[in-house]
Amino acid sequence: MKRIFSVLTMLCPFLGMGQLIPVKGKIINEERKPIVGASITVKGSRKATTSNNKGEFTLTELKLFDTLVVSSVGYEPQEVPNNEKGLITVILQSKATFLQEVTVNTGYQTLAKDRSNGSFELITSEQLERRQGANILSRLEGVSSVLFDRRKVGAETNVISASELSVRGLSTLTESIKQPLIVVDNFPYEGDIGNINPSDVESITVLKDAAAAAIWGARAGNGVIVITTKKGQYNGRGRITLSTGINRTARPDLFAYPRMPVSDFVDVEAFLFGKGYYNADLNNTSTRPALTPVVELLARRRAGQISAADSATAIDALKAQDTRYDFDRYLYQEALAQQYALNFSGGTSRAQYYLSGGLDRSRSNLAGNGYQRVTLRSSNTFIPFRNAEVQFSVQYAYSRSKNNNPGGLDALSYRSGKTLYPYARLADDEGNPLVVAKDYRAGYVDTAGGGRLLDWKYRPLEELRLADNTTTLQDITLNGSMRYRLLRSLHASVSYQYERSGSAGRIHRSVETYYTRDLINLFTQINGNTVKYIIPKGGILDESRSELKSYAGRAQLDFNQALGARHQLSALGGAEVREGATSSSSYRTYGYNSELLTSSSVDYINTYPRYGGRGNARISSLGGFDEGLDRFVSLYAKGQYAYSNRFIFSASARRDASNLFGVAHNNKWKPLWSAAGTWNISNESFYRWKGLSLLRLHLSYGYTGNANNNITPQPILSYISFPNPLGEPYANMVSPGDRNLGWETIKIINTGLDFGTKNSRVTGSIEYFIKKTSNLVLGAELDPTTGISNIRANSAHMLGRGIDLSLHTVNTNGAIRWQTDVLFSYVTSTVTKYLLNDSTRQVGGFVTGRGLSMLSLEGASPYGLYSYRWAGLDPATGDPQGYLDKAVSKNYTAIMNLPLATADLVYHGPALPPVFGSVINTFSWRGFSLSANISYKLGYFFRKTALSYNELMVRGKGHPNFSNRWQQAGDEQRTTVPSFIYPNVPARDVFYGGSEVTVLRGDHVRLNDVRLSYSLDKEGWKRLPAKSVQFYAAASNLGILWRANSEKLDPDYDSYTWLYPPSKTVALGLTFNF
Amino acid sequence: MRQKGILFLLIFWVFTATSCRKYLDAKSDKKLVIPEKLQDLQAMLDNSYILNTGPSLALTASDEYYLDYSHWNAISSPKDKDSYIWRDNVELTSDWNNLYKSVLYTNTVLDYLADIPSGSDQGSWNKIKGSALFFRSYAFYGLAQVFVPPYDKATASSDPGLPLRLNSDYREKSVRATVQQTYDRMIADLEVAARLLPAAPENVLRPSRPAAYALLARIHLITGDWEKGRAAADSCLKAFNTLLDFNTLNTGAAFPMGNYNTEVIFHSLANYSPATVSSRARLDTVLYESYSENDLRRKAFFSGTKPYSFKGNYYADPDYLFNGLATDEVYLIRAECQARLGQTVPALDDLNTLLEKRWKSGTFTPLIATTANEALSLILQERRKELLMRGTRWSDLRRLNKEPQFAVAIKRVLNGQEYVLPPNDPRYTFLIPQGVINLTGMPQNKR
């Protein structure tokens, strides 16, 4: 190019060859922010300059067509021809993520990612900002290879707990210990993860293989998630950042999923009434259980109290009602969350500081429920004298949640566990609260006690108004460390963390609340005209407290020495002590008056007859105490040797001991180790392939563990908080003693390849791992004659395999920059060996798990989905049919009890997706950036909730498939829904619900979120009050783009626990940097 | 510089090298204990929710009550419905599992008690050992009434009895003993327990010497050992013979007997059965009529209006029925044993002593019988009326069916369909849960 120009200049002297001109220019990055201190050199000359703090530079005496070379740390160098315009704007492209000096934090050390051995996944603050929400863990969804399993969480629960996350599949079959370890900065985080304000988080590192995680030893078996908080910088300019955000989540769409028509429900009630199904309840003169309005009407009709016409009219009126309108109107609302965060950071040559405060307020989709959080954080580091560094941080969090909603759709119940009838009205046309059935029959609560009892009716909307249920949480964490350079290459450090958090729950039920009125009435004694209250007429206050105190201390030596130009040796070793002490207590106060703060005493000792012949009972004190103490002592070491920037070898080892109860001292220590190597192929002298400028191969091998607190060789008793009926303390046997149990061990082999093309247009990594888990502890069936029907035993081996791929491409690099980030994970876990005798295991246990509980069958996924083989509906009766000893059968109980050896069990596949990931496309133009995250989950199955006539009759839970049921011969051609029979056979429902026709493919593609942001800086707009301003708008839960099931069910939010699809959320936010 | 380094290393060493054994021996949960102290073993035995329980099947399947067809249909668990009509393949796991759980508790207590020297607190040690033996026998007794064929002297040594689990090692295989061995074990253990237990009940949830004798008396009655039965009942009543005078009761109350009344020697509740709850179970009018007008049990046992439901529960609760030991039963056992031994006069004395407390003051005329057999008939008749819904009827049916003059075929009627259980039918012994058979290979009961 230059040569052509040179030729041209020689040929065309009139163009002013040799003329010297000044050149002004500006160096900016892709986000149009100035790059300070970039170097600008003129090719072939010694002229050079650097950009000033506005990114501007000036070079005088340049020849036209000279070539400028612009470079800056962290950016791809660029050559720019000098043209005649005089003002040059150079946009430098950042080097691809891993080419930068990207650091990952293991909790024990911070490593440059490209000089580390092992599988680390780094999620930057920018990626974490894609999602909103006050919980830091929820922001990992869709931007990392961490898989979220939300199937067991109810529709109204937005709280994310670590147990919903999995890193690279399963490593245990014990539900309570399957969550990854969460580390904040240096130490495992014992408190509520909700205390961490996401705006204080700098990055998250996921430690995935043994080389990365084994340093965490016995708790690293399920992967480690390290959260690194923001800090100041030495010599950093003072910065102030203010960010605000608001999220609006639409009112849930209660009509989105089909439900059983109200008229069908009423018809079923009338049918059952005719069969005498309700007679026992109608004739019950002791407890007088509540019945629905339709049954009450029919009973009055049967007793001749109303005319046939009147009852028909009344019932038709009920048929026309749909309780969802009232729930929507009164018990649900638009959810709103506001977030404010302000932070200061900076530093001098000897100190760095970071100070932040955050405020979050939200109200949930359930009316009456809300959350509020205040966080404060200060982190300071300074150099008190030569060779020493001291760091000190304080974090304070206060949160308060209100939980006053009496219950959402299907959660509001009567008679402990019956779903409120679908024609219930919660308010009249004027909005006045209406009475619905609760515990006792309508006629009874009207007249019981002849006016001497308290009002005994239940009005849900009154309860919403009266409820006073709050939980507050306070947490303070102090963290200090000191690092001292002993020798040139040897550092010693001690660090210490103290955390104290306390939560207080308070439920005040005033005398107007149903709960209190009911309890007072039950303990009221009426004798003629005298009324005696055994429970004082006043409110009931339940208070509970819990406290966590934990400390952790660590002493560590770090060694780092270069031996000559080619060898680099580093090592660290240390010891750690941790203790977490929890205590909790709860108590109840009767006769509480919130105005005067008075209370009354009650008799907890004697039993009293309950009103209306309900038997005798004692007043419940609800007092209880708990204290727990966990202690860990660990020793660890890690060594690394690098040769000539081409090879890296490392090894780590760790031993843990804890005070696990009942474990013999010798078994408390558990050694774990790992070894790893990396080969930087592209740094080899023989490597010539310029197209692929980065190529790095790594391999690791090692062991991690699962600390299973449940393993005890001796029988263990647990004292119960309340005495037995005659006042004696008593104990339950919580474990019979697992005399032969061994530890679960996890062996991980990981190999990976990092690559990047010239100019970093395509960068990424691909990893393949094998995870062998041995001696998994799982409940095994035991002869109940022993007194134990289920015992934990080392019962299986498991093999996990998988691929993690991440790819970053820059598709266009002009004015419009288009980037794509692809995440792809393939993870399978398969039980390879079942160690116990499985011939006696019954198939029913496999099917009823619904893929939600972990099971072990050789060749299957632990979260596997199983079914009974389906033989169609009986053409004569509409009964579901299965197979028993190869013959079509309707003996449901026998089919379910078949031992595994002879059963016809269908294994569909895993219930968690083996293939998942996301594709994020980002378009940027000037200050605008638009991106969309599309996620996919493939290769798995889910069981839809099937119609159960037993649920319908016993719990009043309708199902939309009712109208699609078999009703006459020939229907078996069009439907698989069994006929309605009376008396019902519950096993028939269970069989149908577990048959293969209720399983669907879960594969789907979802549009997770769309985000638009715009940033503006002072250069762009001089009158901007801040240095820069960023604005964003984002929408999430935008729905499914494609799904494999034709029934339009959402496999992640199956209506089994989710009553409505997740509501769309719109978020707006503004960030100022000063 | 160097000194600082040494100081640092010293701190480091203190951190790491201190013995951590003591540190790690702290308890991870204060409520958790290994059963090492007498107090802990007593706490296991005070778990009345597990130990003071008996089988539900003995009540569900007996002929003291009936269910309306609609009430029967409204029971959601098919196994409970089937138990009511003695369907021949019915197997209920709850009685087996719950009662063998009691057995595990008692065996754990006995195993760990063996490691505690008795010298330190001989009184408590004896009480715990006696209680554990009693509770184990009580569980075996309950199991034997529903899962083991009725006792027959001629075949007891070959009929399959219970798996007699006598230690807490769950790895030991369960093998069925014979019926004879089953009863022999209970008798032997109870005789030891009677010597070790306190002379009077401290509280009725804890076993006592009279309780051990009362259970022994029950067992001897079942095995037909009248002499020993009389002696055991006698020993019991010598220590504890309080009878509740029904004249002092408020018979109009929902549950006139209240909780833990003065007659109770040992409190126990039958496992829950949806069939026998007071909102479903109905009592027969003929049975009602068999009580005299002046018999206070008419008002104390039966609800005011037809169809009658049962309110004579010795535990004031509509759902859980008392099936423990009380003095009225012991009087009846002694009376029966005496009648069987030909001792007509003392037999009638016992019966009349009891009945006098049941009738309106001043209205009771003592019953008379001229022969022992006549007395026996009277006693059995009154036994049925007194021990209504107490769980003893099923055992009585099983043993009395062996005597042709007392044998009865019991019937259920549902929706016009009649179900009959003839005397000595194999269905008087319930099936052992199939899961147990699969896992152990033990022989199933006959059908």
Interface residues (C-beta under 8 A of the other chain):
Chain A: K275 G276 Y277 Y278 N279 A280 D281 N283 N284 T285 S286 T287 P289 Y484 L486 L487 A492 V494 G553 A555 L557 A575 V577 T607 P609 G612 G613 R614 G615 N616 D626 E627 G628 L629 D630 R631 V633 L635 A657 S658 N659 L660 F661 G662 H665 K668 N709 Q714 P715 I716 L717 S718 Y719 N724 P725 L726 E728 P729 Y730 A731 N732 M733 V734 P736 E781 L782 D783 P784 T785 T786 G787 I788 S789 I791 T840 Q842 T893 N897 P899 N950 M953 V954 Y982 P983 V985 P986 A987
Chain B: K4 G5 F8 L9 I11 F12 F15 T16 C20 R21 Y23 L24 D25 A26 K27 S28 D29 K30 K31 L32 V33 I34 P35 D40 A43 M44 D46 N47 S48 Y49 I50 D68 Y69 S70 H71 N73 A74 S76 S77 P78 T93 W96 N97 Y100 K101 S102 V103 L104 Y105 N107 T108 Y112 P163 R165 S168 Y170 E172 K173 S174 N203 V204 L205 A253 A254 F255 G258 N259 Y260 S278 S279 R280 S303 S309 K311 A316 D317 P318 D319 P433 Q434 G435 V436 N438 L439 T440
